[in-house]
Amino acid sequence: MAQTKKIAGYVLVVFVLYTIITSPERSADLVQIGFEGISSAAQGVGRFMTSLIN
């Protein structure tokens, strides 16, 4: 099982590097979309916590 996780990790790293090298603009767009999603989620949690306090 640990061997499988290690191999899957290597495959993921190779895929990410391949994607970055072959299409850096698209990779940058995907990272931006990811950070916007994280930001939106954090804002939602913040609003929820604020509404609990008030």
C-alpha positions in Angstrom: 0.0 0.0 0.0 2.8 2.4 0.9 4.5 1.5 -2.4 1.4 2.4 -4.3 1.1 5.8 -2.6 4.7 6.6 -3.4 4.3 5.7 -7.1 1.1 7.7 -7.3 2.9 10.7 -5.8 5.7 10.4 -8.3 3.2 10.2 -11.2 1.4 13.3 -9.9 4.6 15.3 -9.6 5.7 14.3 -13.1 2.2 15.2 -14.5 2.3 18.6 -12.8 5.8 19.4 -14.0 4.9 18.3 -17.6 1.8 20.5 -17.5 3.8 23.5 -16.2 6.5 23.0 -18.9 4.2 22.5 -21.8 1.6 25.1 -21.0 2.7 27.7 -18.4 -0.1 30.1 -19.2 -2.8 27.5 -18.6 -1.0 26.3 -15.4 -1.0 29.9 -14.1 -4.8 30.2 -14.9 -5.5 27.0 -13.0 -3.5 28.1 -10.0 -5.3 31.4 -10.0 -8.7 29.6 -10.1 -7.6 27.4 -7.2 -6.6 30.4 -5.1 -9.8 32.2 -5.9 -11.7 29.1 -4.7 -9.8 28.9 -1.5 -10.3 32.7 -0.9 -14.0 32.4 -1.5 -14.2 29.4 0.9 -12.3 31.3 3.6 -14.6 34.3 3.2 -17.6 32.1 3.5 -16.3 30.5 6.7 -15.5 34.0 8.0 -19.0 35.2 7.4 -20.4 32.1 9.0 -18.3 32.6 12.1 -19.3 36.3 12.3 -23.0 35.4 12.0 -22.5 32.9 14.9 -21.0 35.6 17.1 -23.6 38.2 16.4 
